[in-house]
Amino acid sequence: MSRMHVDQGTCLLCGVCLDSCPYDALAIKDEQLLFTEECRLCQACITACPQGAISLVQEIGAPQREEPAAGGGGVLVFVEQRHSRLQPVSFEMIGKGLELAQALRQPLACVLIGRQMRDQADELLWYGVDRVYCYDHPALKDYRVEPYTAAVCAVAAMMRPEIILVGATAVGRSLAPRVATRLRTGLTADCTSLHIDEQGQLVQTRPAFGGNVMASILTPHHRPQMATVRYKVMAAAQRQDRRRGEVINCKLADADLVSAVNVLETVRRTQTGSITEAEVIVAMGRGVASKQGLALVRQLARHLDGAVACSRPLVEQGLFTHMQQVGLSGRTVRPKLYIACGISGAVQHVAGMSGAETIVAINSDVNAPIFDVAHIAVVGDAYQVLPELLQLFDAKTTPADSLSEVDM
Ligand SMILES: Cc1cc2nc3c(=O)[nH]c(=O)nc-3n(C[C@H](O)[C@H](O)[C@H](O)COP(=O)(O)OP(=O)(O)OC[C@H]3O[C@@H](n4cnc5c(N)ncnc54)[C@H](O)[C@@H]3O)c2cc1C
């Protein structure tokens, strides 16, 4: 285990380190410089000390893992809000958090940060959460990494969780590494599966080497074990008929509310055509990457009231934006119906859509790997299959797309 060490003989008690410490973790008592429990080992004092009297020491032979405090531990979920609305990814984290907490026989807590969050904090208690740590302050309205990191770390210091889960969203991907660094622990990003092994450790599974292998990662020597998890990968927690648990209102010190980022304005992005929320997706691959293919795919999506998505090569060709790419380096989707047209089924693509309820694949190659995950396999030329499929829909609903409107 690491700890801070003061060479009391060298220390002049000048107080420079006291001013440098962001956690007020240093005190002078009985003419000695001491570290309090607030110390996070950030080492700012080492840099500041003009005498070189402070050092970080590693106790050789001692286990690096910090045991959770008696009665503490548990699983902590960072609940994301945007414009004061709880984000669906957080309910997926809570669903998984409940399962992990039950396996560990420990409580499940959430940390919720924002402005006027009281109702949302109460709402979380309907999902089986034992405690909600709620930071409610005008300065926390919008996500800013410094105060949010301070809040999550403060909760971690209070409850000493075994596990912290964060959604692998833009916010989560910014927040989690900072928290992990501050807590001096590891972080597994973009997990697709989490479970507790026989030793009570969190097994964090994620695709590695371009999705060719699934890596199972452990954090044996440090706590908490931290993971970010992709949206639409875990099953969301269900609202229960009984409310339980408690909300704990927390406050950050004024110094912790300060950020280098000033949010001047937030502009809502239109959700139209968002593939992560769509219940039906018609996805287009290189096999149908043509004007005609795009028109057919769009027309089918329109008939089914669905969204159009694509495989990566089509983004690389500039035909679609990254927001429409499904797969390992794109979005993970879980629609009710996923129709893959002219997509081979590379592991990197399948990683993003295998959770779909029903997968229909249209491919001219009977050996295409997409058929390994498809529930309905249509072997054939998509340029023949799609028009035939479209004919099955009521011809009156939408006139056929004009090919000339497609700019490729
Ligand atoms: C690190 C890394 C990350 C990646 N991330 C992603 C990702 O997020 N998403 C992603 O999609 N890819 C990703 N890829 C790329 C991935 O490996 C594949 O190259 C890609 O998915 C292939 O796209 P495709 O299936 O459209 O094209 P192809 O592999 O070229 O397949 C085209 C398919 O169309 C079929 N076909 C051809 N003509 C017709 C026709 N007329 N009718 C019906 N079928 C036809 C062919 O039989 C073939 O199976 C990633 C790769 C790497 C290395």
The ligand as an SDF file (V2000), in Angstrom:
LIG
                    3D

 53 58  0  0  0  0  0  0  0  0999 V2000
  -10.6020   -1.9300  -34.8910 C   0  0  0  0  0  0  0  0  0  0  0  0
  -11.7090   -2.1230  -35.8800 C   0  0  0  0  0  0  0  0  0  0  0  0
  -12.9440   -1.6510  -35.5620 C   0  0  0  0  0  0  0  0  0  0  0  0
  -14.0070   -1.8210  -36.4560 C   0  0  0  0  0  0  0  0  0  0  0  0
  -15.2320   -1.3610  -36.1230 N   0  0  0  0  0  0  0  0  0  0  0  0
  -16.2700   -1.6030  -36.9580 C   0  0  0  0  0  0  0  0  0  0  0  0
  -17.5800   -1.1670  -36.6070 C   0  0  0  0  0  0  0  0  0  0  0  0
  -17.8100   -0.5330  -35.5700 O   0  0  0  0  0  0  0  0  0  0  0  0
  -18.5900   -1.4590  -37.4640 N   0  0  0  0  0  0  0  0  0  0  0  0
  -18.3960   -2.1440  -38.6370 C   0  0  0  0  0  0  0  0  0  0  0  0
  -19.3610   -2.3680  -39.3590 O   0  0  0  0  0  0  0  0  0  0  0  0
  -17.1580   -2.5360  -38.9980 N   0  0  0  0  0  0  0  0  0  0  0  0
  -16.1000   -2.2660  -38.1870 C   0  0  0  0  0  0  0  0  0  0  0  0
  -14.8560   -2.6650  -38.5850 N   0  0  0  0  0  0  0  0  0  0  0  0
  -14.6820   -3.1900  -39.9450 C   0  0  0  0  0  0  0  0  0  0  0  0
  -15.0420   -4.6540  -40.0420 C   0  0  0  0  0  0  0  0  0  0  0  0
  -13.9180   -5.4360  -39.7320 O   0  0  0  0  0  0  0  0  0  0  0  0
  -15.4980   -5.0060  -41.4790 C   0  0  0  0  0  0  0  0  0  0  0  0
  -14.4820   -4.6460  -42.3730 O   0  0  0  0  0  0  0  0  0  0  0  0
  -16.7820   -4.3340  -41.8750 C   0  0  0  0  0  0  0  0  0  0  0  0
  -17.7760   -4.5300  -40.9110 O   0  0  0  0  0  0  0  0  0  0  0  0
  -17.2430   -4.9070  -43.2120 C   0  0  0  0  0  0  0  0  0  0  0  0
  -18.3610   -4.1870  -43.6630 O   0  0  0  0  0  0  0  0  0  0  0  0
  -19.4030   -4.8450  -44.6760 P   0  0  0  0  0  0  0  0  0  0  0  0
  -19.9510   -6.0780  -44.0530 O   0  0  0  0  0  0  0  0  0  0  0  0
  -20.3530   -3.7660  -45.0560 O   0  0  0  0  0  0  0  0  0  0  0  0
  -18.5120   -5.1470  -45.9540 O   0  0  0  0  0  0  0  0  0  0  0  0
  -17.9460   -6.5250  -46.4930 P   0  0  0  0  0  0  0  0  0  0  0  0
  -17.1900   -7.2520  -45.4420 O   0  0  0  0  0  0  0  0  0  0  0  0
  -17.2290   -6.2000  -47.7430 O   0  0  0  0  0  0  0  0  0  0  0  0
  -19.2350   -7.4170  -46.8190 O   0  0  0  0  0  0  0  0  0  0  0  0
  -20.0960   -7.1460  -47.8750 C   0  0  0  0  0  0  0  0  0  0  0  0
  -21.1020   -8.2940  -47.8810 C   0  0  0  0  0  0  0  0  0  0  0  0
  -22.0770   -8.0290  -48.8280 O   0  0  0  0  0  0  0  0  0  0  0  0
  -22.4090   -9.2270  -49.4860 C   0  0  0  0  0  0  0  0  0  0  0  0
  -22.9480   -8.8500  -50.8090 N   0  0  0  0  0  0  0  0  0  0  0  0
  -22.3060   -8.3700  -51.8850 C   0  0  0  0  0  0  0  0  0  0  0  0
  -23.1710   -8.0880  -52.8720 N   0  0  0  0  0  0  0  0  0  0  0  0
  -24.3960   -8.3780  -52.4100 C   0  0  0  0  0  0  0  0  0  0  0  0
  -25.7000   -8.2940  -52.9490 C   0  0  0  0  0  0  0  0  0  0  0  0
  -25.9180   -7.8150  -54.1780 N   0  0  0  0  0  0  0  0  0  0  0  0
  -26.7370   -8.6920  -52.2010 N   0  0  0  0  0  0  0  0  0  0  0  0
  -26.5580   -9.1890  -50.9460 C   0  0  0  0  0  0  0  0  0  0  0  0
  -25.3280   -9.2810  -50.3750 N   0  0  0  0  0  0  0  0  0  0  0  0
  -24.2650   -8.8770  -51.0960 C   0  0  0  0  0  0  0  0  0  0  0  0
  -21.1330  -10.0030  -49.5760 C   0  0  0  0  0  0  0  0  0  0  0  0
  -21.4000  -11.3870  -49.7000 O   0  0  0  0  0  0  0  0  0  0  0  0
  -20.4990   -9.6430  -48.2400 C   0  0  0  0  0  0  0  0  0  0  0  0
  -20.8200  -10.5850  -47.2500 O   0  0  0  0  0  0  0  0  0  0  0  0
  -13.7980   -2.4850  -37.6940 C   0  0  0  0  0  0  0  0  0  0  0  0
  -12.5260   -2.9640  -37.9930 C   0  0  0  0  0  0  0  0  0  0  0  0
  -11.5020   -2.7760  -37.0990 C   0  0  0  0  0  0  0  0  0  0  0  0
  -10.1400   -3.3120  -37.4480 C   0  0  0  0  0  0  0  0  0  0  0  0
  1  2  1  0
  2  3  1  0
  2 52  2  0
  3  4  2  0
  4  5  1  0
  4 50  1  0
  5  6  2  0
  6  7  1  0
  6 13  1  0
  7  8  2  0
  7  9  1  0
  9 10  1  0
 10 11  2  0
 10 12  1  0
 12 13  2  0
 13 14  1  0
 14 15  1  0
 14 50  1  0
 15 16  1  0
 16 17  1  0
 16 18  1  0
 18 19  1  0
 18 20  1  0
 20 21  1  0
 20 22  1  0
 22 23  1  0
 23 24  1  0
 24 25  2  0
 24 26  1  0
 24 27  1  0
 27 28  1  0
 28 29  2  0
 28 30  1  0
 28 31  1  0
 31 32  1  0
 32 33  1  0
 33 34  1  0
 33 48  1  0
 34 35  1  0
 35 36  1  0
 35 46  1  0
 36 37  1  0
 36 45  1  0
 37 38  2  0
 38 39  1  0
 39 40  1  0
 39 45  2  0
 40 41  1  0
 40 42  2  0
 42 43  1  0
 43 44  2  0
 44 45  1  0
 46 47  1  0
 46 48  1  0
 48 49  1  0
 50 51  2  0
 51 52  1  0
 52 53  1  0
M  END
$$$$
